[in-house]
Amino acid sequence: MTVRVEVKDGVALVTLDRPERHNAIDLQTADQLRGAWRDFRTSDEVRAVVLTGAGEQAFCTGIDRSVDVPQPSSPYSIDDPLLDVGPKAADLWKPVIAAVNGMACGGAFYLLGESEFLIASASATFFDPHTTYGMVSAYEAIGMAQRMPFGEVARMSLMGTAERLSAVRAHEIGLVSEVVAAPDLLDTALKAAAVVASYPTEAVQGTVRAVWSAREAARAQALAGAPHLIALGNLPPERQSELFTARGREFRTR
């Protein structure tokens, strides 16, 4: 299993468990995430969720680059294995709190973009590598545009691997609700989830749905155009691989 699920006192702790791959999501992990969200929908035992990554280096670094996903030739058919790995894609309206440790980048935003709020360790960083590798950041940028000021999400999406957003800066712009020391991260997130789980779940789920409805129309319109932008703007996979292999290691954290 590459996704660990532990349930206690109404709170499900979901851990991406591939620390040797920086918790990158392969096809098996994607399937397990989908299954977890579906199970939570019908479980009276689960009233709130904490989502985190194993180890100290990364929360999640998006799709595992070793995954081979053949793409149709038509821009009207984009096969994205991460498109439905988030809780809202599974129609889960029980609150999800993301506990972000280490790097969170690229496809991690599918998960962060569908969480209710983020708590980060002081060592957490956020960045979007797509443009560096000749890829369009569409779904990721759209998800973050719901949570960050326009200029900040544009800068993060365009700067690629050259710049990372620190936990402190992420808190300043509202992406992160709280920054804590790394040893306190999971305990802080679990305590917040326990409070929410102690309330009547019907009221909690209704509140989550109401908050999301405030921005869902604009989000839906933006997502509808994403496949076409990706089909038009992405370099061929072999060229992406060349850029990924030749990527630089230097970056600035702000």
C-alpha positions in Angstrom: 0.0 0.0 0.0 1.3 3.5 -0.9 -1.5 5.3 0.9 -1.9 4.6 4.6 -5.3 5.3 6.3 -5.7 5.3 10.1 -9.0 6.2 11.7 -9.4 7.3 15.3 -12.1 9.3 17.1 -13.8 10.4 13.9 -10.6 11.6 12.2 -9.0 9.8 9.3 -5.3 10.3 8.8 -4.3 9.7 5.2 -0.6 9.5 4.5 1.1 9.4 1.1 3.7 6.7 1.8 6.4 6.8 -0.8 9.1 8.9 0.9 11.8 7.3 -1.2 10.0 9.0 -4.3 9.2 12.2 -2.4 5.6 10.9 -2.2 5.1 11.3 -5.9 1.9 9.8 -7.1 2.0 6.7 -9.4 -1.0 4.9 -10.8 -1.4 2.7 -7.7 -1.3 5.6 -5.4 -3.8 7.5 -7.5 -6.2 4.5 -7.3 -5.8 4.2 -3.5 -6.5 7.9 -3.0 -9.7 7.7 -5.1 -10.7 4.6 -3.1 -10.1 6.3 0.2 -12.2 9.4 -0.6 -15.1 7.1 -1.8 -14.9 5.0 1.3 -15.0 8.2 3.5 -18.2 9.3 1.8 -20.2 6.4 3.3 -18.3 5.9 6.5 -20.1 7.3 9.6 -16.9 6.7 11.5 -15.0 9.4 9.5 -16.1 13.0 10.1 -12.9 14.8 9.2 -9.6 14.0 7.4 -6.0 15.0 7.7 -3.8 14.5 4.6 0.0 14.4 4.8 3.1 12.9 3.3 5.5 10.4 4.9 9.0 11.5 5.8 10.4 15.0 6.2 11.5 15.9 2.7 8.2 16.2 0.9 4.4 16.3 1.2 4.0 15.4 -2.5 5.9 16.2 -5.7 3.1 15.5 -8.1 3.0 12.7 -10.6 5.8 10.1 -10.6 7.8 10.9 -13.7 8.3 7.2 -14.3 4.5 6.8 -15.0 3.8 6.3 -18.7 0.4 7.7 -19.6 -0.2 7.5 -23.4 -2.2 10.5 -24.6 -4.9 10.6 -27.3 -4.0 12.8 -30.3 -7.1 14.9 -29.9 -6.9 18.0 -27.7 -10.5 17.2 -26.6 -9.3 14.0 -24.8 -6.6 14.6 -22.2 -5.8 11.6 -20.0 -4.6 13.0 -16.7 -4.2 10.4 -13.9 -4.2 13.0 -11.2 -7.4 14.9 -12.3 -9.6 13.0 -9.9 -7.3 12.2 -7.0 -8.7 15.0 -4.9 -11.5 14.7 -2.4 -13.9 17.0 -4.2 -13.5 15.1 -7.4 -14.9 12.1 -5.4 -17.8 14.3 -4.1 -16.5 14.1 -0.6 -17.7 17.1 1.5 -16.2 16.1 4.8 -13.5 18.6 5.7 -9.9 17.8 4.7 -7.0 19.5 6.4 -3.6 19.2 4.6 -0.6 18.9 6.8 2.3 20.0 4.5 5.8 18.9 5.3 8.7 19.6 3.0 8.2 20.1 -0.7 4.7 20.5 -2.2 4.9 21.0 -5.9 3.2 20.5 -9.3 0.6 17.7 -9.0 0.4 18.1 -5.2 -1.8 21.1 -6.0 -4.6 18.8 -7.1 -4.7 17.7 -3.5 -4.0 21.0 -1.8 -6.5 22.8 -4.1 -9.3 20.5 -2.9 -8.5 20.7 0.9 -10.3 23.0 3.2 -7.2 24.6 4.7 -3.5 24.0 5.0 -1.2 23.8 8.0 2.5 23.8 7.1 5.7 23.0 8.9 8.3 25.8 8.9 10.4 23.8 6.4 7.6 23.5 3.8 8.0 25.0 0.4 5.7 25.4 -2.6 6.6 25.6 -6.3 5.3 24.6 -9.7 7.9 23.1 -12.1 5.7 22.9 -15.2 7.1 25.7 -17.3 10.7 24.7 -16.6 9.9 21.3 -18.3 8.0 22.8 -21.3 4.6 22.0 -19.8 1.5 24.1 -19.3 0.4 24.6 -15.7 -3.3 24.6 -16.1 -5.2 22.5 -13.5 -2.5 23.2 -10.9 -2.5 27.0 -11.5 -6.4 27.0 -11.6 -6.5 25.2 -8.3 -4.0 27.6 -6.6 -5.7 30.6 -8.1 -8.7 29.8 -5.9 -6.4 30.1 -2.8 -3.7 32.7 -3.6 -3.7 36.3 -4.9 -3.4 36.5 -8.7 0.1 37.9 -8.8 1.4 35.3 -6.4 0.0 32.3 -8.3 1.1 33.8 -11.6 4.6 34.2 -10.2 4.8 30.7 -8.8 3.4 29.2 -12.0 5.8 31.1 -14.3 9.0 30.9 -12.3 9.1 27.1 -12.4 11.9 25.5 -10.5 13.9 28.7 -10.1 12.0 29.9 -7.1 10.1 28.3 -4.1 7.5 29.8 -1.8 8.5 29.5 1.8 6.0 28.5 4.5 6.2 32.0 6.0 5.4 33.6 2.6 2.6 31.1 2.0 1.1 32.1 5.3 1.5 35.8 4.5 -0.6 35.5 1.3 -3.2 33.2 2.8 -2.3 29.9 1.2 -1.4 28.5 4.6 -3.5 29.1 7.6 -0.8 28.3 10.2 2.9 27.6 10.3 4.3 25.3 13.0 7.6 23.6 13.9 8.0 20.4 12.0 7.7 18.1 15.1 4.3 19.8 15.9 2.8 19.6 12.4 0.8 16.4 12.6 -0.4 16.9 16.2 -1.6 20.5 15.3 -3.5 19.2 12.2 -5.0 16.3 14.1 -6.2 18.5 16.9 -7.9 20.9 14.5 -9.5 17.9 12.8 -10.7 16.5 16.1 -12.5 19.7 16.9 -14.3 19.7 13.6 -15.1 16.0 14.0 -16.7 16.7 17.3 -19.4 18.8 15.7 -22.6 17.5 14.1 -21.4 16.2 10.7 -24.4 17.3 8.8 -23.8 20.9 9.8 -20.1 20.6 9.0 -20.6 19.1 5.6 -23.2 21.7 4.7 -20.8 24.4 5.7 -18.0 22.9 3.6 -20.4 22.7 0.6 -21.6 26.3 1.1 -18.0 27.6 1.2 -17.1 25.8 -2.0 -20.2 26.9 -3.8 -19.0 30.5 -3.4 -16.3 29.9 -5.9 -17.3 26.8 -7.9 -18.8 28.5 -10.9 -15.6 30.3 -11.8 -13.5 27.3 -11.1 -15.7 25.0 -13.3 -15.4 27.5 -16.2 -11.6 27.6 -15.9 -11.2 23.9 -15.6 -13.3 23.4 -18.8 -10.6 25.2 -20.8 -7.6 23.5 -19.3 -7.4 20.4 -21.6 -7.1 22.6 -24.7 -4.4 24.8 -23.2 -2.4 21.8 -22.2 -2.8 20.1 -25.7 -1.7 23.3 -27.4 1.2 24.3 -25.1 2.9 21.2 -23.9 6.1 20.1 -25.6 6.3 16.5 -26.8 7.0 14.0 -23.9 10.5 13.2 -25.1 11.4 16.9 -25.0 9.9 17.2 -21.6 12.1 14.3 -20.5 15.2 16.1 -21.8 14.4 19.2 -19.9 13.7 17.2 -16.7 17.0 15.4 -17.0 18.9 18.6 -17.6 17.2 20.6 -14.9 19.3 22.8 -12.7 19.5 22.3 -8.9 19.7 26.0 -7.9 16.7 27.8 -6.7 15.7 30.8 -4.6 13.3 30.5 -1.7 11.3 33.6 -0.8 
